[in-house]
Amino acid sequence: MESIGLADMAFVEAKHPMGMLPLAEIRARADETFNEIVEKAIKWKPSRTSIAGLGKPPYPAPRLQFKGTYAELNKMFYDKGWSLGMPVIPPTTEAVAAMLKGTTHNPAEVVWVVPPRMGQLTVELVATLGTMAGCKPEHMPILLALVKAFSHPDYDWRGSSTTTGPTVPIAVINGPIIDQLGIGYGTGVFGGEQPVNIALGYFVNLVGDIVGGSVAPDPDKSSHGTRADISALIIGENEKANPWKQTYAEEKGFKPTDSVVSVFSGYTGNCNVDHSSVTGKALLDTISFGLAGSASGISSCLTRYDKGYGLDNKSKYAFLFLGPEHAETIQKDFPTKKAAEEYVLKKAAVPYWAYGAQLCTPPKEFGTVTADTMIPRFTSTDQIHIVVTGGPGKQTQMFPSFPTNNRVVSVIVEKQ
């Protein structure tokens, strides 16, 4: 509550869970708490009305002196909630000052008030967390671009970082900066041995957990979580192996000379391993089948004609990260990405029973619906995003978006 300026607030705890219960049982649980709700509404008084230290400026950050081993320093950082349990590089005054030379921004500038704790992220703190994650001064422009993209309202950082789902912050990098910084885009692009990708991803999650306070079990409620909670998935597009030639950023209207960061929040990826298909259509058939069932249940009903969550259908989208060999096979039958997306649009469908009648209610004009009626996963090619990345092999990964992410957010990396 302190993060939104409230010193104290009344809460009534209802028995969990409420989901997947009959209506009668939900009503009974509500009745159980009714008297306590009335009691709090009439008699509750705050235990305090002021917050100590409220209004303290975020810059300059306080300095501290520490004497001990590297292991002891990392333990101290973790115990204080300043790291995620993985080792960090000590953010000494000298190291942070060196990082700040990578940008012309004022160190005192607040670039994001990070939900849910609403912590103030200054440029100085970007440099500090970047240092801790293993970034270098030349990374400062892309760190600030990542902050600008993830802080955009269309990303919904609060929802993505506190949901019970295993959501993943994902960024696709395009343009000259890929080779300038050594951002990985080939074999193992989502995995290890990608030092720049991992450092950038670790920075993103340090911002979310330390400044934003999105830590499990409260307020991050992810039931299982994912290792991407440690290092967000930052990847480069394999532009050289893209058979369609036009990059993802160019499709969105940017120039080839622009370095662009495109971000979205996705559920944990699903893999298509197809070594058999020899035509693009056959390959897209298997990919579409897997995509249609990805993140099944409430999130698989991305067509949701009832416009669940108050969002239109175009806000429910998915990324296909094609390996170069899969992309080459598809391109032979589909000379443009648009043509491939149109095919996926038609093929990505599952029976109505797979969605759940309470979650997906087609309109009358859709026609008669039975349990076995095939319901499309998407209603527009705008919901299907194709990026070529990775190395040799017959592999594709697909990530459905978190439902309240309105759209993919793309920003240009500023030249310093």
C-alpha positions as CSV (number, residue, x, y, z in Angstrom):
1,M,0.0,0.0,0.0
2,E,2.9,2.3,0.7
3,S,3.8,2.2,-3.1
4,I,0.5,4.0,-3.9
5,G,0.8,6.5,-1.0
6,L,-1.5,4.6,1.5
7,A,-0.1,4.1,5.0
8,D,-2.7,1.5,5.9
9,M,-5.7,-0.2,4.3
10,A,-8.5,-2.5,5.4
11,F,-8.6,-6.0,3.9
12,V,-10.9,-9.0,4.3
13,E,-9.5,-12.3,3.2
14,A,-11.8,-14.7,1.3
15,K,-11.1,-18.4,1.2
16,H,-9.1,-19.3,-1.9
17,P,-9.6,-20.4,-4.6
18,M,-12.7,-18.9,-6.3
19,G,-12.0,-20.2,-9.7
20,M,-13.4,-23.4,-11.1
21,L,-16.0,-23.6,-8.3
22,P,-19.8,-23.9,-8.7
23,L,-21.7,-20.7,-8.3
24,A,-23.4,-21.9,-5.1
25,E,-20.0,-22.5,-3.4
26,I,-18.7,-19.1,-4.5
27,R,-21.8,-17.5,-2.9
28,A,-21.3,-19.5,0.3
29,R,-17.7,-18.3,0.5
30,A,-18.9,-14.7,0.0
31,D,-21.5,-15.1,2.7
32,E,-18.8,-16.3,5.1
33,T,-16.9,-13.1,4.8
34,F,-19.9,-10.7,4.7
35,N,-20.0,-10.0,8.4
36,E,-16.3,-9.2,8.5
37,I,-16.7,-6.9,5.5
38,V,-19.5,-5.0,7.3
39,E,-17.4,-4.9,10.5
40,K,-14.4,-3.4,8.6
41,A,-16.5,-0.9,6.7
42,I,-18.1,0.5,9.9
43,K,-15.4,0.2,12.6
44,W,-12.0,-0.1,10.9
45,K,-9.4,2.7,11.6
46,P,-5.9,2.9,10.1
47,S,-3.0,2.0,12.4
48,R,-1.0,4.9,11.0
49,T,-1.7,7.8,8.7
50,S,1.8,8.7,7.5
51,I,4.7,7.0,5.8
52,A,8.2,7.4,7.0
53,G,10.6,8.7,4.3
54,L,7.8,9.5,1.9
55,G,9.0,12.1,-0.7
56,K,12.6,11.2,-0.4
57,P,14.3,12.0,-3.8
58,P,15.5,9.0,-5.8
59,Y,18.7,10.7,-6.8
60,P,21.4,10.5,-5.8
61,A,21.2,6.9,-4.7
62,P,22.7,6.3,-1.2
63,R,26.2,4.9,-1.1
64,L,27.4,2.2,1.3
65,Q,30.7,0.7,2.3
66,F,31.1,-3.0,2.4
67,K,34.1,-5.1,3.3
68,G,34.1,-8.8,2.6
69,T,34.5,-11.4,-0.1
70,Y,32.7,-11.5,-3.4
71,A,30.5,-14.4,-2.0
72,E,29.7,-12.4,1.1
73,L,28.7,-9.4,-1.0
74,N,26.4,-11.4,-3.1
75,K,24.8,-12.9,0.0
76,M,24.3,-9.4,1.4
77,F,22.7,-8.3,-1.8
78,Y,20.3,-11.2,-1.8
79,D,19.4,-10.9,1.9
80,K,18.5,-7.3,1.3
81,G,16.4,-8.1,-1.7
82,W,18.8,-6.4,-4.2
83,S,19.4,-9.5,-6.4
84,L,17.5,-12.5,-7.7
85,G,19.7,-15.2,-6.2
86,M,22.2,-15.2,-9.1
87,P,25.6,-13.6,-8.7
88,V,25.9,-9.9,-9.6
89,I,28.8,-7.7,-10.5
90,P,29.5,-5.3,-7.6
91,P,28.0,-1.8,-8.6
92,T,30.9,0.2,-7.3
93,T,30.9,4.0,-7.6
94,E,33.6,3.7,-10.3
95,A,31.7,1.0,-12.3
96,V,28.5,3.0,-12.3
97,A,30.2,6.2,-13.3
98,A,31.8,4.3,-16.2
99,M,28.3,2.9,-17.2
100,L,26.9,6.5,-17.2
101,K,29.4,7.5,-19.8
102,G,27.4,5.4,-22.3
103,T,24.5,7.8,-22.3
104,T,23.9,11.6,-22.5
105,H,20.9,11.3,-20.3
106,N,20.9,13.1,-16.9
107,P,21.6,10.5,-14.1
108,A,18.8,12.1,-12.1
109,E,16.2,11.6,-14.8
110,V,13.4,9.2,-13.7
111,V,12.7,7.0,-16.7
112,W,10.0,4.7,-15.2
113,V,7.9,4.4,-12.0
114,V,7.9,0.6,-12.0
115,P,4.7,-1.3,-10.9
116,P,3.6,-2.8,-8.7
117,R,5.7,-1.1,-6.0
118,M,5.9,2.1,-8.1
119,G,9.7,2.4,-7.4
120,Q,11.4,5.2,-9.2
121,L,13.9,4.1,-11.8
122,T,16.5,6.8,-12.5
123,V,19.1,6.7,-15.2
124,E,21.7,6.3,-12.4
125,L,19.8,3.2,-11.2
126,V,19.6,1.9,-14.8
127,A,23.4,2.1,-14.9
128,T,23.6,0.5,-11.4
129,L,21.4,-2.5,-12.3
130,G,23.1,-2.8,-15.7
131,T,26.4,-3.1,-14.0
132,M,25.1,-5.7,-11.7
133,A,23.7,-7.7,-14.6
134,G,27.1,-7.7,-16.5
135,C,26.3,-5.0,-19.0
136,K,28.8,-2.5,-20.4
137,P,28.7,1.3,-21.0
138,E,27.9,0.7,-24.7
139,H,24.8,-1.1,-23.6
140,M,23.2,2.0,-22.0
141,P,21.2,3.1,-25.1
142,I,19.6,-0.3,-25.4
143,L,18.9,-0.6,-21.7
144,L,17.1,2.7,-21.9
145,A,15.2,1.6,-25.0
146,L,14.1,-1.6,-23.2
147,V,12.9,0.5,-20.2
148,K,11.0,2.8,-22.6
149,A,9.3,-0.2,-24.3
150,F,8.5,-2.3,-21.3
151,S,7.1,0.8,-19.5
152,H,4.6,1.6,-22.2
153,P,1.0,1.2,-21.1
154,D,0.2,-1.3,-23.9
155,Y,2.7,-3.7,-22.3
156,D,0.8,-4.0,-18.9
157,W,3.9,-4.7,-16.8
158,R,1.8,-4.8,-13.6
159,G,-0.5,-7.6,-14.9
160,S,2.3,-9.5,-16.6
161,S,4.5,-9.6,-13.6
162,T,1.9,-10.4,-10.9
163,T,-0.3,-13.0,-12.7
164,T,-0.4,-16.7,-11.7
165,G,0.6,-17.6,-15.2
166,P,4.3,-18.2,-16.3
167,T,4.6,-15.0,-18.3
168,V,7.9,-14.0,-19.9
169,P,9.2,-10.6,-20.9
170,I,10.4,-11.0,-24.5
171,A,12.3,-8.5,-26.7
172,V,13.2,-8.9,-30.4
173,I,16.1,-6.8,-31.5
174,N,16.6,-5.6,-35.1
175,G,19.0,-3.4,-37.0
176,P,22.8,-2.6,-36.9
177,I,22.9,-2.8,-33.1
178,I,22.7,-6.6,-33.3
179,D,26.2,-6.9,-34.7
180,Q,27.5,-3.8,-32.9
181,L,26.8,-5.2,-29.5
182,G,27.1,-8.9,-30.3
183,I,23.5,-9.8,-29.6
184,G,22.9,-13.5,-30.2
185,Y,20.5,-14.6,-33.0
186,G,21.9,-18.0,-34.1
187,T,22.1,-21.4,-32.5
188,G,20.9,-21.5,-28.9
189,V,19.4,-18.0,-29.2
190,F,17.0,-18.5,-26.2
191,G,19.6,-20.4,-24.1
192,G,23.0,-20.0,-22.6
193,E,26.3,-18.9,-24.2
194,Q,24.6,-15.7,-25.2
195,P,26.4,-13.2,-22.8
196,V,24.8,-10.0,-24.1
197,N,21.3,-11.4,-24.4
198,I,21.6,-12.9,-20.9
199,A,23.0,-9.6,-19.4
200,L,20.2,-7.6,-21.0
201,G,17.6,-10.0,-19.8
202,Y,19.0,-10.1,-16.3
203,F,18.8,-6.3,-16.2
204,V,15.2,-6.4,-17.2
205,N,14.3,-8.7,-14.3
206,L,16.4,-6.8,-11.8
207,V,14.3,-3.7,-12.7
208,G,11.1,-5.6,-12.3
209,D,12.0,-7.4,-9.0
210,I,14.1,-4.8,-7.2
211,V,12.6,-1.5,-8.3
212,G,9.1,-2.9,-9.2
213,G,8.9,-5.4,-6.3
214,S,7.5,-8.2,-8.5
215,V,8.8,-11.1,-6.3
216,A,7.2,-14.4,-5.5
217,P,5.1,-15.2,-3.5
218,D,3.8,-11.7,-3.1
219,P,2.9,-9.8,-5.3
220,D,4.2,-12.1,-8.1
221,K,1.7,-15.0,-7.9
222,S,3.1,-17.1,-10.7
223,S,2.0,-20.6,-9.8
224,H,5.1,-22.3,-11.3
225,G,7.3,-19.4,-12.7
226,T,9.9,-19.9,-15.3
227,R,13.7,-19.5,-15.4
228,A,13.0,-16.5,-17.6
229,D,12.0,-14.9,-14.3
230,I,15.7,-14.5,-13.8
231,S,16.8,-13.4,-17.3
232,A,14.1,-12.1,-19.6
233,L,14.2,-13.4,-23.2
234,I,16.1,-10.9,-25.3
235,I,17.0,-12.1,-28.8
236,G,18.1,-10.8,-32.1
237,E,16.4,-11.6,-35.4
238,N,18.5,-13.7,-37.7
239,E,18.2,-11.2,-40.4
240,K,20.9,-12.8,-42.6
241,A,18.9,-16.1,-42.7
242,N,15.5,-14.5,-43.2
243,P,14.3,-15.8,-46.7
244,W,11.7,-13.1,-46.9
245,K,14.5,-10.5,-46.6
246,Q,12.4,-7.8,-44.9
247,T,13.0,-7.8,-41.2
248,Y,10.4,-7.7,-38.5
249,A,11.2,-4.1,-37.7
250,E,10.9,-3.1,-41.4
251,E,7.5,-4.8,-41.5
252,K,6.4,-2.4,-38.7
253,G,7.6,0.6,-40.7
254,F,11.1,1.2,-39.5
255,K,14.1,1.7,-41.7
256,P,16.9,-0.9,-42.2
257,T,19.3,1.6,-40.5
258,D,17.2,1.8,-37.4
259,S,18.1,-0.3,-34.4
260,V,14.7,-1.3,-32.9
261,V,13.5,-3.0,-29.8
262,S,10.1,-4.8,-30.0
263,V,8.6,-6.2,-26.7
264,F,5.7,-8.3,-25.6
265,S,4.7,-10.5,-22.7
266,G,4.3,-14.1,-23.7
267,Y,3.4,-17.4,-22.0
268,T,6.2,-20.0,-21.8
269,G,7.0,-21.2,-25.3
270,N,5.8,-24.3,-27.1
271,C,8.1,-26.1,-29.5
272,N,7.3,-27.5,-32.9
273,V,9.8,-30.2,-34.0
274,D,9.0,-31.1,-37.6
275,H,11.7,-33.1,-39.4
276,S,9.3,-34.7,-41.9
277,S,7.3,-32.0,-43.8
278,V,8.8,-31.3,-47.2
279,T,6.4,-28.5,-48.2
280,G,5.6,-25.2,-46.6
281,K,1.9,-26.0,-46.4
282,A,2.6,-29.3,-44.6
283,L,5.0,-27.6,-42.2
284,L,2.5,-24.8,-41.4
285,D,-0.1,-27.4,-40.8
286,T,1.9,-28.9,-37.9
287,I,2.9,-25.4,-36.6
288,S,-0.7,-24.2,-36.7
289,F,-2.0,-27.2,-34.9
290,G,0.5,-26.7,-32.1
291,L,-0.2,-22.9,-32.0
292,A,-3.9,-23.5,-31.7
293,G,-3.5,-25.4,-28.5
294,S,-0.7,-23.3,-26.9
295,A,-1.5,-21.8,-23.5
296,S,-4.7,-23.8,-23.4
297,G,-7.8,-22.9,-21.4
298,I,-8.5,-19.2,-20.7
299,S,-5.7,-17.9,-22.9
300,S,-6.1,-20.2,-25.8
301,C,-9.5,-18.7,-26.5
302,L,-7.8,-15.7,-28.1
303,T,-10.6,-15.2,-30.5
304,R,-12.9,-14.7,-27.6
305,Y,-15.9,-13.2,-29.3
306,D,-17.3,-12.1,-26.0
307,K,-14.2,-9.8,-25.8
308,G,-13.0,-11.1,-22.5
309,Y,-10.9,-8.8,-20.3
310,G,-12.5,-5.9,-22.2
311,L,-10.1,-6.1,-25.0
312,D,-10.7,-6.5,-28.7
313,N,-9.5,-9.6,-30.5
314,K,-6.4,-8.0,-32.1
315,S,-4.9,-7.7,-28.6
316,K,-4.6,-11.5,-28.4
317,Y,-1.7,-12.5,-30.6
318,A,1.2,-14.9,-30.8
319,F,4.8,-15.0,-32.1
320,L,6.2,-17.8,-34.3
321,F,10.0,-17.9,-33.9
322,L,10.9,-19.9,-37.0
323,G,14.3,-21.6,-37.2
324,P,16.0,-20.6,-40.5
325,E,15.4,-24.1,-42.0
326,H,11.7,-24.1,-41.2
327,A,11.5,-20.5,-42.6
328,E,13.2,-21.6,-45.9
329,T,10.8,-24.5,-46.3
330,I,7.7,-22.2,-45.7
331,Q,9.0,-19.5,-48.0
332,K,9.0,-21.9,-51.0
333,D,5.2,-22.2,-50.8
334,F,4.6,-18.7,-49.3
335,P,6.6,-16.0,-51.1
336,T,5.5,-13.4,-48.5
337,K,5.1,-13.6,-44.7
338,K,1.6,-12.2,-45.2
339,A,0.6,-15.3,-47.2
340,A,2.0,-17.6,-44.5
341,E,0.1,-15.7,-41.8
342,E,-3.1,-16.0,-43.8
343,Y,-2.6,-19.7,-44.0
344,V,-2.0,-20.0,-40.2
345,L,-5.1,-17.9,-39.7
346,K,-7.2,-20.5,-41.5
347,K,-5.5,-23.5,-40.0
348,A,-5.1,-22.6,-36.3
349,A,-8.3,-23.8,-34.8
350,V,-9.5,-26.2,-32.1
351,P,-12.9,-27.7,-31.3
352,Y,-15.3,-25.6,-29.2
353,W,-15.0,-27.9,-26.3
354,A,-11.3,-27.1,-26.0
355,Y,-12.1,-23.5,-25.2
356,G,-14.8,-23.9,-22.6
357,A,-18.3,-22.6,-23.3
358,Q,-18.1,-20.0,-20.5
359,L,-15.0,-18.4,-21.9
360,C,-15.7,-18.3,-25.6
361,T,-19.2,-17.3,-26.9
362,P,-19.3,-16.9,-30.6
363,P,-21.9,-14.4,-31.9
364,K,-25.1,-15.5,-33.6
365,E,-23.8,-14.7,-37.0
366,F,-21.0,-17.3,-36.5
367,G,-23.7,-20.0,-37.0
368,T,-24.7,-23.1,-35.1
369,V,-22.0,-24.2,-32.6
370,T,-21.6,-27.7,-31.2
371,A,-18.9,-29.1,-29.0
372,D,-17.0,-30.3,-32.1
373,T,-17.3,-27.0,-34.1
374,M,-13.8,-25.8,-35.0
375,I,-13.3,-22.3,-33.6
376,P,-10.4,-20.2,-35.0
377,R,-7.6,-19.2,-32.6
378,F,-7.3,-15.8,-34.4
379,T,-9.5,-13.5,-36.4
380,S,-6.9,-11.4,-38.1
381,T,-3.4,-11.8,-39.5
382,D,-2.4,-8.8,-37.4
383,Q,-2.4,-11.3,-34.5
384,I,0.3,-13.5,-36.0
385,H,3.9,-12.3,-35.8
386,I,6.7,-14.2,-37.6
387,V,10.3,-13.8,-36.7
388,V,13.2,-15.8,-38.1
389,T,15.8,-16.6,-35.4
390,G,18.1,-19.4,-34.2
391,G,20.4,-21.7,-36.0
392,P,20.3,-25.0,-38.1
393,G,17.7,-27.5,-37.2
394,K,14.0,-28.3,-37.9
395,Q,12.7,-26.2,-35.0
396,T,10.1,-23.4,-34.3
397,Q,9.0,-22.0,-31.0
398,M,5.7,-20.2,-30.4
399,F,4.8,-17.8,-27.6
400,P,1.1,-16.7,-27.1
401,S,0.8,-13.2,-25.7
402,F,-0.5,-12.4,-22.2
403,P,-4.2,-11.3,-22.7
404,T,-3.9,-7.8,-21.4
405,N,-0.9,-6.9,-23.6
406,N,-2.7,-4.6,-26.0
407,R,-0.1,-4.8,-28.8
408,V,3.6,-5.2,-29.5
409,V,5.5,-2.1,-28.4
410,S,8.5,-1.1,-30.7
411,V,10.9,1.7,-30.0
412,I,14.1,3.0,-31.7
413,V,17.3,2.7,-29.8
414,E,18.6,6.3,-29.4
415,K,22.0,7.1,-30.7
416,Q,24.1,8.7,-27.9
